[in-house]
């Protein structure tokens, strides 16, 4: 349980930066974002997810492996009809490297969770 609590704290101490048309939006768990709310409203979207394929199980792997997994996630999203926007997960703790991510508007929670599971992720945003 202590490991889970530590991971949850680390995930909450991360900025989930998304590169949306019109600008950058920094998201933090539990913190409302007026920028994101306005973007979703303009896009006609009611939900979103931030997904990554980097570092499955929160265990660091080499850059080439992460890049290949991330490219496959992006292909999966495109094949499912989504338009993923680039993002990066930036931990407050500078010992953890930034991770590429995808911001996906209007993806269902079950589908986002399934993709997270497919790519070995402990959590999604």
Backbone torsions as a table, in degrees:
resi	resn	phi	psi	omega
1	UNK	NA	-36.1	-178.9
2	UNK	-61.8	-39.0	179.6
3	UNK	-62.5	-43.0	178.4
4	UNK	-61.3	-44.8	179.4
5	UNK	-61.3	-42.1	178.3
6	UNK	-63.1	-43.3	179.1
7	UNK	-65.4	-44.1	178.4
8	UNK	-58.8	-42.4	178.4
9	UNK	-63.6	-40.3	178.9
10	UNK	-65.7	-41.2	179.1
11	UNK	-64.8	-36.9	178.7
12	UNK	-73.4	-23.5	179.4
13	UNK	-95.1	43.4	-178.8
14	UNK	-134.2	142.1	171.6
15	UNK	-95.2	127.1	177.9
16	UNK	-101.8	96.5	-174.8
17	UNK	-90.3	128.0	178.5
18	UNK	-122.3	141.6	-178.1
19	UNK	-103.8	92.1	-176.8
20	UNK	-95.1	157.0	172.9
21	UNK	-56.1	126.3	-179.8
22	UNK	99.6	-10.0	176.9
23	UNK	151.5	179.3	-178.7
24	UNK	-95.0	142.6	177.8
25	UNK	-129.8	121.6	177.6
26	UNK	-96.7	123.5	-178.9
27	UNK	-111.8	142.8	175.0
28	UNK	-131.0	135.9	177.7
29	UNK	-55.3	131.9	177.6
30	UNK	81.3	2.4	-178.7
31	UNK	-117.7	120.5	-180.0
32	UNK	-66.3	144.6	178.6
33	UNK	-123.0	110.7	177.4
34	UNK	-65.3	-35.8	177.7
35	UNK	-60.1	-47.1	179.5
36	UNK	-66.4	-42.6	179.4
37	UNK	-57.0	-46.8	179.6
38	UNK	-63.9	-41.9	179.9
39	UNK	-63.4	-45.9	179.2
40	UNK	-60.4	-42.8	179.4
41	UNK	-61.8	-47.1	179.1
42	UNK	-62.6	-37.6	-178.9
43	UNK	-79.1	-9.0	-177.6
44	UNK	72.0	26.8	-178.9
45	UNK	-105.6	147.7	-178.7
46	UNK	-114.1	-7.1	-179.0
47	UNK	-156.0	171.3	-179.8
48	UNK	-160.0	169.6	170.4
49	UNK	-144.7	151.8	170.6
50	UNK	-112.9	120.6	-175.4
51	UNK	-124.6	147.2	173.0
52	UNK	-138.9	157.9	173.5
53	UNK	-112.2	1.2	-178.3
54	UNK	-70.7	148.0	168.8
55	UNK	46.3	64.5	-178.7
56	UNK	-55.8	139.7	-178.5
57	UNK	66.4	19.4	-177.4
58	UNK	57.4	35.1	174.6
59	UNK	-114.9	121.8	-178.3
60	UNK	-59.4	135.6	172.8
61	UNK	-127.1	168.7	-175.0
62	UNK	-67.5	158.9	-174.3
63	UNK	-60.1	-40.0	-178.8
64	UNK	-64.6	-41.5	178.5
65	UNK	-64.5	-45.0	177.8
66	UNK	-60.6	-43.4	-178.4
67	UNK	-63.4	-42.1	179.6
68	UNK	-65.2	-43.1	179.2
69	UNK	-65.2	-40.7	-179.7
70	UNK	-65.4	-41.0	178.1
71	UNK	-61.7	-39.3	179.1
72	UNK	-67.7	-39.3	176.2
73	UNK	-59.8	-45.7	179.3
74	UNK	-60.8	-41.0	176.7
75	UNK	-62.6	-43.5	178.2
76	UNK	-58.3	-43.4	-179.6
77	UNK	-65.7	-44.2	178.8
78	UNK	-63.5	-43.3	179.0
79	UNK	-64.3	-27.3	178.2
80	UNK	-84.3	-0.9	176.7
81	UNK	91.9	12.7	179.1
82	UNK	-94.1	158.7	174.2
83	UNK	-113.9	90.1	-178.5
84	UNK	-73.5	139.7	174.3
85	UNK	-104.3	145.7	-178.8
86	UNK	-65.7	149.7	175.9
87	UNK	-152.9	174.1	173.7
88	UNK	-148.2	141.4	178.1
89	UNK	-100.3	119.9	-173.9
90	UNK	-118.1	106.7	-178.5
91	UNK	-73.9	143.2	173.9
92	UNK	-61.5	-36.3	178.5
93	UNK	-76.6	109.0	-174.5
94	UNK	-67.3	-4.8	178.4
95	UNK	-78.9	-14.9	178.9
96	UNK	-99.1	127.4	-178.5
97	UNK	-71.0	150.1	175.7
98	UNK	-61.5	147.5	179.2
99	UNK	-119.5	138.7	171.0
100	UNK	-67.9	149.1	175.8
101	UNK	-147.2	173.8	176.9
102	UNK	-124.0	131.6	171.1
103	UNK	-95.2	126.9	-176.0
104	UNK	-128.0	114.7	178.2
105	UNK	-81.3	144.3	174.2
106	UNK	59.5	27.5	171.6
107	UNK	-86.0	140.2	-179.9
108	UNK	-74.2	154.4	178.6
109	UNK	-59.7	-46.6	179.2
110	UNK	-59.3	-39.0	179.7
111	UNK	-69.5	-41.0	177.9
112	UNK	-63.5	-42.7	178.6
113	UNK	-64.1	-40.3	179.0
114	UNK	-62.4	-41.7	177.6
115	UNK	-66.4	-41.3	176.4
116	UNK	-58.4	-43.6	179.1
117	UNK	-65.2	-43.9	179.8
118	UNK	-55.8	-37.4	-177.4
119	UNK	-98.1	15.6	172.1
120	UNK	70.9	26.3	-177.2
121	UNK	-86.8	141.1	176.6
122	UNK	-77.6	-23.0	-174.6
123	UNK	-157.3	160.0	170.6
124	UNK	-130.8	164.3	176.0
125	UNK	-106.6	NA	NA
